[in-house]
Amino acid sequence: MDKYLYVAMTGAAQNALAQKAHANNLANLSTNGFQRDLDQARSMPVFGDSFPSRAYAMTERPGTDFSSGPMVETGRDLDVAVSGDGWVAVQTPDGSEGYVRTASMNIDALGVLRAGNGMPVMGNGGPIAVPPESKIEVGEDGTISIRAMGEGPRVVAEVDRIKLVNPDLKNMIKGPDAVVHTKDGTAAPVDANVKVVSGFLVGSNVNAVEEMTSVLALSRQFELHIKMMNTAKDDDTAMARVLQNS
């Protein structure tokens, strides 16, 4: 009975973790650039003094759906979205590189160009710094051009170029900061084939119907596991009554 109870308990625990992942996806349905998380579990035979006749549920590190979300038009010059495959490089707080699909950029008081998450946007030689300007434009290849303060409309200067990369997805993982990193920690090389579109943002790639369906299915499975645990309790009570009467 104890073995039966623990098998049901592990199944219920993994169902609860999977429901959290799908609930988090639903909560980020309208978060631009969000990459939905995938739940994953497998059966693990229990090895010990006896034969491995039982299998517990074991959660593995969940994967991430790296597909791009829909393009959302904003009309804002500093909103950029990767068109097709590729990523925008940003600098994480520990000084390493992270990667995002889209960036609602802003220029801080020191002139540093930052993504919507507050991380500096990387250029050819590091974080991009923008001098005082009256107009700024982002080209298809990530080139940042400005019209300096006091200059005429025809005087345009190139400041830097956003670092655009397209590493192998097998070497990428989403961190707790919701920014994608390379698994080996090395900075991805620049890819000239990656293009961005100014005035757009990439929306979340979460499918609300799919997530709701998964949550409902997991809820039914969780209820089944609880029912199995209650059955194990009833069996234990009945066995104890038999022993008392014998």
C-alpha positions in Angstrom: 0.0 0.0 0.0 2.8 2.4 0.9 4.4 1.8 -2.5 1.1 2.5 -4.3 0.6 5.6 -2.3 4.1 7.1 -3.1 3.7 6.3 -6.8 0.4 8.3 -6.8 2.0 11.1 -4.7 4.9 11.6 -7.2 2.5 11.8 -10.1 0.4 14.4 -8.3 3.5 16.5 -7.4 4.7 16.5 -11.1 1.2 17.5 -12.3 1.3 20.4 -9.9 4.7 21.6 -11.3 3.4 21.3 -14.9 0.3 23.3 -14.0 2.6 26.1 -12.7 4.5 26.2 -15.9 1.3 26.5 -18.0 -0.1 29.1 -15.6 3.1 31.2 -16.0 2.7 31.0 -19.7 -0.9 32.3 -19.5 0.2 35.1 -17.2 2.7 36.2 -19.9 0.2 36.0 -22.8 0.6 39.8 -23.4 4.3 40.1 -22.5 6.2 41.1 -25.7 9.0 38.7 -26.6 8.0 36.1 -24.1 9.0 32.5 -25.0 6.7 29.9 -23.6 8.0 27.2 -21.3 7.3 23.5 -22.0 6.6 21.0 -19.2 8.4 17.6 -19.4 8.4 14.5 -17.1 9.3 10.9 -17.5 8.9 7.7 -15.6 11.8 6.6 -13.5 12.1 3.0 -12.3 12.9 2.6 -8.6 16.0 0.6 -8.1 16.8 -1.0 -4.7 16.8 -4.4 -3.0 13.9 -5.7 -5.1 13.2 -5.7 -8.8 12.4 -2.3 -10.3 8.7 -3.0 -10.7 7.6 0.5 -9.8 8.1 3.8 -11.6 7.9 7.2 -10.2 7.3 10.4 -12.2 10.3 12.7 -12.4 10.3 16.2 -13.8 13.2 17.0 -16.1 14.5 20.5 -16.9 11.6 22.0 -19.0 12.3 23.1 -22.5 11.5 26.4 -24.1 9.6 27.1 -27.4 11.9 29.5 -29.2 9.6 30.1 -32.1 8.8 33.8 -32.8 5.5 35.4 -31.8 3.4 37.7 -33.9 4.6 41.1 -35.0 2.9 44.0 -33.2 3.1 47.4 -34.8 3.8 50.3 -32.4 5.1 53.0 -34.8 7.8 54.0 -32.2 11.3 54.5 -33.7 13.1 52.7 -30.9 10.9 49.6 -30.9 12.6 46.9 -32.9 11.6 43.3 -33.7 13.7 40.6 -35.2 12.3 39.6 -38.6 12.5 35.8 -38.9 15.3 33.9 -37.1 17.8 35.7 -34.9 18.2 37.6 -31.6 19.2 41.0 -30.3 22.2 40.9 -27.9 22.0 42.7 -24.5 24.4 42.9 -21.6 23.2 41.1 -18.4 24.0 42.4 -14.9 26.9 40.0 -14.6 28.6 41.4 -17.7 27.8 38.5 -20.0 25.6 38.5 -23.1 21.9 37.6 -23.2 19.6 37.5 -26.1 16.0 38.8 -26.8 13.7 38.6 -29.7 12.5 42.2 -29.4 13.4 45.4 -27.6 11.4 48.4 -26.7 14.5 50.6 -26.3 15.1 53.7 -24.3 18.1 56.1 -23.8 18.9 56.6 -20.2 20.3 59.8 -18.6 23.9 58.7 -19.5 23.0 58.1 -23.1 23.2 54.3 -22.9 20.7 52.5 -25.1 18.7 50.0 -23.0 16.2 47.4 -23.9 12.8 47.3 -22.2 14.1 45.1 -19.5 16.7 47.7 -18.5 19.7 45.8 -20.0 22.1 47.7 -22.2 21.8 46.9 -25.9 25.1 45.5 -27.3 26.8 47.0 -30.3 30.0 46.4 -32.3 32.3 47.1 -29.3 30.0 46.8 -26.3 27.0 48.6 -24.9 25.7 51.3 -27.3 26.0 55.0 -26.2 23.9 57.6 -28.1 25.0 61.2 -28.1 22.3 64.0 -27.7 20.1 63.8 -30.7 16.9 65.3 -32.2 16.0 62.2 -34.2 17.1 58.5 -34.1 16.5 55.8 -36.7 17.3 52.0 -36.7 18.1 50.4 -40.0 17.1 46.9 -41.2 20.6 45.7 -40.4 20.6 47.2 -36.9 22.5 50.3 -37.8 21.6 53.3 -35.5 21.7 56.7 -37.1 21.0 60.0 -35.5 20.5 63.7 -36.4 22.5 65.5 -33.8 21.1 68.4 -31.8 21.2 71.6 -33.9 22.0 69.9 -37.2 19.9 70.2 -40.3 17.6 67.4 -41.5 20.1 66.2 -44.1 23.0 65.7 -41.6 22.7 62.1 -40.4 25.5 60.3 -38.5 25.9 56.6 -37.9 26.5 55.9 -34.2 26.8 52.1 -33.9 25.1 48.9 -35.0 23.1 46.6 -32.8 24.7 43.2 -32.4 22.4 40.7 -34.1 23.1 37.0 -33.7 21.6 33.7 -34.7 23.2 30.9 -32.7 22.2 27.2 -32.8 19.0 26.8 -30.8 20.4 23.6 -29.3 23.0 25.7 -27.5 20.4 28.2 -26.0 18.5 28.2 -22.8 16.2 30.6 -21.1 17.4 31.8 -17.7 15.4 32.9 -14.6 15.7 36.5 -15.9 13.6 35.5 -18.9 16.6 36.3 -21.2 18.0 33.6 -23.4 21.6 32.6 -22.9 24.1 30.2 -24.5 24.5 27.0 -22.6 28.3 27.1 -22.8 28.4 30.8 -21.8 30.3 32.0 -24.9 29.1 35.1 -26.8 27.4 34.3 -30.1 29.1 35.7 -33.2 27.4 38.5 -35.3 25.2 37.2 -38.1 24.8 39.7 -41.0 21.7 37.8 -42.3 19.6 38.7 -39.2 17.3 41.7 -39.9 15.2 43.9 -37.6 12.1 45.9 -38.2 11.7 49.3 -36.6 8.3 50.4 -35.2 7.3 46.8 -34.3 7.6 44.5 -31.3 7.5 40.7 -31.3 4.5 39.5 -29.2 4.3 36.5 -26.9 4.3 33.1 -28.6 1.9 31.7 -26.1 -1.3 30.1 -27.5 -4.0 30.8 -25.0 -6.3 27.9 -26.2 -3.5 25.4 -26.1 -2.4 26.4 -22.6 -5.9 26.3 -21.2 -6.5 22.9 -22.7 -3.2 21.7 -21.1 -4.2 23.1 -17.7 -7.6 21.3 -17.8 -6.0 18.0 -18.8 -3.4 18.3 -16.0 -6.2 19.1 -13.5 -8.1 15.9 -14.4 -4.9 13.9 -14.1 -4.2 15.6 -10.7 -7.7 14.6 -9.5 -7.0 11.0 -10.6 -3.8 10.9 -8.6 -5.7 12.3 -5.5 -8.3 9.6 -6.0 -5.6 6.9 -6.1 -4.2 8.3 -2.8 -7.6 8.2 -1.2 -8.1 4.7 -2.4 -4.7 3.7 -0.8 -5.9 5.3 2.4 -9.2 3.3 2.4 -7.3 0.1 1.6 -5.0 0.7 4.6 -8.0 1.4 6.9 -9.7 -1.8 5.7 -6.6 -3.9 6.2 -6.1 -2.5 9.7 -9.7 -3.4 10.5 -9.1 -7.0 9.3 -6.0 -7.3 11.5 -7.9 -6.0 14.5 -10.7 -8.6 14.0 -8.4 -11.5 13.4 
